[in-house]
């Protein structure tokens, strides 16, 4: 059941990110700025459930790509 919810969240994020990148191009703004603003707006919607990311995902998925190898 939890895997289904996680899949739906990732699918919803993908559906929002792709048009947001197009909107950023039209507004001539960096993609990251538009995505951060959309994320902040989504944080204020009370109907959205809280998404908890396990620490293992952050340590294995995000942290190595953000550290330099040299």
C-alpha positions in Angstrom: 0.0 0.0 0.0 2.8 2.4 0.9 4.6 1.6 -2.4 1.4 2.6 -4.4 1.2 5.9 -2.6 4.9 6.6 -3.2 4.4 5.8 -6.9 1.4 8.1 -7.2 3.4 10.9 -5.5 6.4 10.4 -7.9 4.0 10.3 -10.9 2.3 13.6 -9.7 5.7 15.2 -9.3 6.6 14.2 -12.9 3.3 15.6 -14.2 3.9 18.9 -12.5 7.6 19.3 -13.3 7.4 18.9 -17.0 4.9 21.8 -17.6 6.8 23.9 -15.0 9.9 23.6 -17.0 8.0 24.9 -20.1 6.6 27.7 -18.0 10.1 28.6 -16.8 11.2 28.8 -20.4 8.4 31.1 -21.4 9.0 33.4 -18.4 12.8 33.3 -19.0 13.5 32.2 -15.5 15.7 29.4 -14.2 13.9 26.1 -13.9 14.9 25.8 -10.2 13.2 29.1 -9.3 9.9 28.0 -10.8 10.1 24.6 -9.2 10.9 26.0 -5.8 8.0 28.4 -6.0 5.7 25.6 -7.0 7.0 23.5 -4.1 6.4 26.3 -1.7 2.9 26.8 -3.0 2.2 23.1 -2.7 3.3 23.2 0.9 0.5 25.5 1.8 -2.2 23.2 0.4 -3.8 21.5 3.4 -5.3 18.7 1.3 -1.9 17.3 0.3 -0.5 14.6 2.6 2.9 15.0 4.1 5.6 13.1 2.2 8.2 11.5 4.4 11.5 10.5 2.6 13.5 7.8 4.3 17.0 8.8 5.3 18.4 6.0 3.2 17.0 7.5 0.0 18.7 10.8 0.8 22.0 9.2 1.7 22.2 6.9 -1.3 20.3 9.0 -3.9 20.9 12.7 -3.3 24.0 13.0 -1.3 26.6 11.3 -3.6 25.5 13.4 -6.6 25.9 16.6 -4.7 29.5 15.9 -3.5 32.5 16.5 -5.7 34.7 13.6 -6.5 37.9 15.6 -6.9 
